[in-house]
Amino acid sequence: MKHERTIWDLYTELFNNPTQWKYYSSFDEKAYSLNSILDDGNMAIKFIRDYFEYGGKNMIAEDIERYCKPDRAAHSISTFFLGITLLPLFKKRHANAHIPVDNIFLWLWFLTCLYHDMAYKFEDNRCFCPSLGKFSRDKRIQYKIFGNSKIKLKGANKKTVRAYYQYRIKECGCVDHGIVGGMLLYDSLRINYEKVYQDCQRNDSTINHNDFYWDRLHFSESHFGEYEKCANAIIQHNLWFKSQEDRGYELYKKYHLDDLTYLSDKPYYKDWLTALLVFCDSIEPLKRFPSCNPSSLLRKIKLKYDENEMYLEIGFMASCMNVAPYINGILKMNDWTNMSVKSNGNTISFSDIDKIYK
């Protein structure tokens, strides 16, 4: 099926059909408007915080309150809606890629996408550059991804992620928001589980820790593996690949980042959740035009896509805008993915989108 609408129109249609984006039916979407959660950073933060609270994840809501930056909140919401809109481009080709049915997809997608930039506060603080271990101690992380041999990362392994963190500290002068964000999400989800269980046990001492309900919400130890998937996608989403021709390749070799380098065969992402997050995060326009009013900007950008042809086109309708930095940045996806990305004036097109992962 072919589609051609402005991003604003697509988001408006989606927002007005909440069953397509709400995992929790009790969430009160009427407390918000699309304008408010995109144009007002504080309302964007409240929307994300409330989404987690309605899911009984108060520990995550507290993280949002402490760490979330208003501009990143609006970007995260836009990325969330964009992923739901463009999911058919991924599902059509990869029928056997284990992309879950709609309600489970929404659960994994909101946990991952609405949290993926929460740790930007730490990356922006150039005076805060602790080791990975010291970060864990400072933030009192109890459930450690890197200290648990049973947790495996899909994509770059733990050794590479640790080395990449060191590279960011030493060469860029900052922590990596993806790595620490994934650590924080997993820890908060596990702590939240224990707190909810303890609250339930006060009312019913016979409750089973493995599987229980609280306020009509289901909690199960079987979800821990899903928590790992979400944390993994956030950790992986900001790891940059470099080819032998790229500037900085030798630095990657110095830090033993071989998993993030390639010669001729470009890398693939190894799971759909990471691939969808990387793709939507890369093309989402709000973070690329921070001085523009978000709702006005989205009214000036048209999406044209066809899931049958695995084709997407992004067109800017305002000729007065300086879109060259955005387009040039997106064209660089040719360097590190197997998609085909082309530009023509104020339009950029993607084909073979499904080849970003396998």
N, C-alpha and C positions, 0 to 999 in steps of 0.2 A: 504494500500500500504506500502511495506517495503522500507526503505532507509538505505544506509550505505555509508557514505562519511566522509572525514575529515571536521572539522568545516570550515577550510579555503576554501575548495572546495564548500561547501554549501553557504558560504558568497559570494564567487566569482560569483557563478551562480545567486544569488539574486541581487548582485550589478550590474551585467551586464543586468539585466531585471528591469530597474528603475520603471516601472509601478507597480511593486509589493511592492515597499517601498516608492515611492514618492507620497505624497498627493497633492502637488502643481506641476502641469505640467511644470510651468515656472522655477522651480528650475534647475539650471545648474549643473547636476551631472558630466559633462565633465571637470569641474574645479578641480575634485578630482580623486584620485585613491584609491582603497581599502587599499593599503599599506600606503598611506599618512595619511589617517584618523585614522588608527589604530596604526601606528608606530610613528607618530609625534603628540605629544599632542597639540601643538598649531594649527596644521591643524585640529585636531579633534574638538577643540573649535570653529574654524572658520566654520566648516561644520555644527555644531549645531546652531551657531548663524545665519548663512545664511538660514538654514531651517526655523527658526522662522521668519526671515525678509521677506522671500518670501511669508509667510503667513500673512504679514501685522501686525506682532506682534513685533514691534520694542522695546516695553518696555521689553519684555522677552529677546530679543537679548541683550539689555543693561545689564540685570541681568547676562546673560551668560558671557559677557565681564568682569563684576565686580567680580563675585563669582566663576566661574568655575575653577576647578583644572585640569591640563592637563591629569593626569592619570585617573581621574574620567570621563573625557570626552570620552576617548577611551573605557573605561568600559561601559559607557552609550550607545555608538554606537553599541558595540558588543552585549549588552543586547537587544537593539532595533532590530537588525537583528535576534538574537536568538528567540525572541518572535514571529516574523513573521514566522520564520522557523517552530517553534513548535506549532503554533496556532492550526493546525489540531488535535493535541492530546487533546485539550480542546473542540473543536467544535464537534468532532465526537460523543462523549457521551452526551454532553449537548446541544442538538438541540434546547431546549426550554429555554436556559440560558440567552437569550437576548444578545448574542454576536452579534453585528451589522454586516451588510454587509461590504464588503471589504473596501470601501472608508471611511466609517464612523469609522470602526475599526482603520484604519491608522491614522485618525485625532486624535482620543482619545489616541492611543498608542504613537504617537510621542510627543503629549503634555505632557503625563505622563512620559514616559520612558526617553526621552532626557533631562528631567528636574529633574529626581528623586534624583540625588546626587548633585545638584547644591549648596546645603547649607552645604556641607562637610567642606567648609572653616571655618564655624562658629564652627562646632563640633571639628575640629582640634585645635582651639584656646582655650586652657584651661584657659586663662586669661579672657575670655569673657563668663560669665555665668549669664546673666540677667534673671529676671523673664520673664514669657511669656508676661505680660503687658509691661514691660520695653523694651523687644525686639521689640514689635509692635511700641512703641513710638520712639525708636532709629531708626528704619527703616521706620518710617513715613507710616505705613500701614494704608490705608484708608478703605479698604473693609475687615472687620474682620470676619473670620470664627467663632471664639469663642465669638464674641460679637453680633452675629446675631442669634436670636432664631429660625429663619425660616430655617436655614441651619442645616440639620441633618447629622451626620456621620454614615456611614454604616460599622459596625464592632464595635470596641471599641467606646463607647460614649464620648462626650466632657469631662465629669467629669473624666473618666478614663484617657483620653489623657492628661489632665492637670496634673493629679496625676503622670502619667508616666514621664512627663517633669520634675516635681519636683524631682522624683526619680533619673533621669539622672543627674540633677544638683547636688543634695546632695550626691549621692552615687558614681557617675562616674566622677564628676567634669567637665561636659561638657553639652552643649545643645544637643538636639536630631535633627540630620540633616533632618530626615523625617518630623517631626512636623513643624519645621520652614520652611522647603522647601515647604510643602503644603500651608502654610500660604502665603509665598512669591508668589508662582505661582498664587493662586487665586487673590490676590491683584493686581499683575501686569497685569493679563488678564483683570480684570475689569477696571483698569486705562487705559489700552491700548484701550479698547472699547470706552471709553469716549473721548480720544484724537482723535481717528480716526473719531468719530462722529463729533467732533468740526471742524476738517479739512474739512469734507464733507459739513458741514453746511455753511462754508465760501463761498463755490461755489454754494450751492443750499439751500436756507433758508427753503424750503418746505420739506426737507428730514425728514423722520420719524425715530425717535430714536429707535422705537421697531424693525425695520427691514430695512436694507439698504445695498447697495453695494458700495464698494470703490476699485478702481483699479481692477475690476472684481472679488473681493473677497466678500463673503457674511458675513455680521454681523447681528446678531439677538439676542434679549434678551432671546429668547428660548435657546440659547447656554449657558446661565448662569448656568443652571442645569448640563450641561456637564462639565463646568469648576469645579463645585463642585465635580463631580465624579473623575476627574483627581487629584484634590487636596486631596481628601479623600484617594485615592490609595497611594499617596506619604506619607501622614501622617501615614497610617496604616502599610506601608511596613517595618518599622523598629521597630515595637512594638513586643517584644519578649514574647512568652508564657512560663510559667513554670508549671511543675507538682508538686505534693506534695513531690516527691522524689528529686526534683532538688535543687541544691545549690542556695541559695538566695530566696527560696520560702517564708521564714518568713519575709524577707525584703519587698517582694511584699505585703504581708498581712499588714505590718506596713503602707504602703502607700495606702492601700485600692484599690489595683489593682486586685480585684476579677475577673473582666472580662478577665484578662490575665492569670488566673490560672485554672487548671483543676485537677480532681482526676483520673478518669478512662477513661472517654470519651474525646478523643482528639478533639481540636477545628477545625472548618472549617472556611475558609474565605467566606464571604457572598456575594461577587460579583466577576465576572470573571476578571475584570481589576486588582484588587488588587492581586488576586490569580496568574495571569499570571506574574505580576511584581515581586511578592515575589519568585515565582519558578525560573524564568529566572535570577533574580538578585542573587539568592542563588547559582546557578550552574555555572554562567558565570565565565570562568577561568582567564581572564586577571588580575582581582584585586587580585587573589590568588597567582599569580606568578609575582610580580611586577618587579623582576630583569630580567625577560625573554623578549626577543624581541617579541612583540605581534604576528606579522605575522608568525614568525618561530614557536612560541608556538602552534598556531592554526593549523599549518600543521602537528603537532604531536598528535593531539587529534581527534579521530574518533567518530562520532555519528552514532548510529544504532537505528532506531526507526520504529514503526509500529502503525499508528493511529487506525487501526482496533483492535489491541490487547492492546492499551493504554500502550505501552511499550517503554522505552527509555534506551539506554546503552551508557555510555561514556567510551571510552578506550584510554589509553595513549600508544603510540607506541614507546616511547623512554624509555628504561629501566634505563637509567642513571639518569633520573629525580627523584627527591624526591617528590613523589605525595602523600605520606602518610598524611600530614596535610590537603591537599585538600579533600582526600577521607574520612578521619575521620570527617572533618567538615560536609561533605554532609551526612554521615551516621546519624548525629544527627537529620536530618529531620525526622527520624523515631520517635523521641521523641515528636515532636510537630505537626506532620501531620498524616493523615490516609493513606498516601502512604506506599508502601513497598519498602525500599531501601536496597540493598545488595551489597557487594563487593566481588571480586574474583581477587586477585593480583592487577594489575594496571587497573582493570575495575570496574566500578560501574554501577548498573542497577536499574531502577525504574519500578514499575508496579502499577496499579491503580492510575495513575497520576491524573485522574479526581476527585479523592476523596479529593483533597486539598481544594475544595470548593463545596458548594451546594446552 
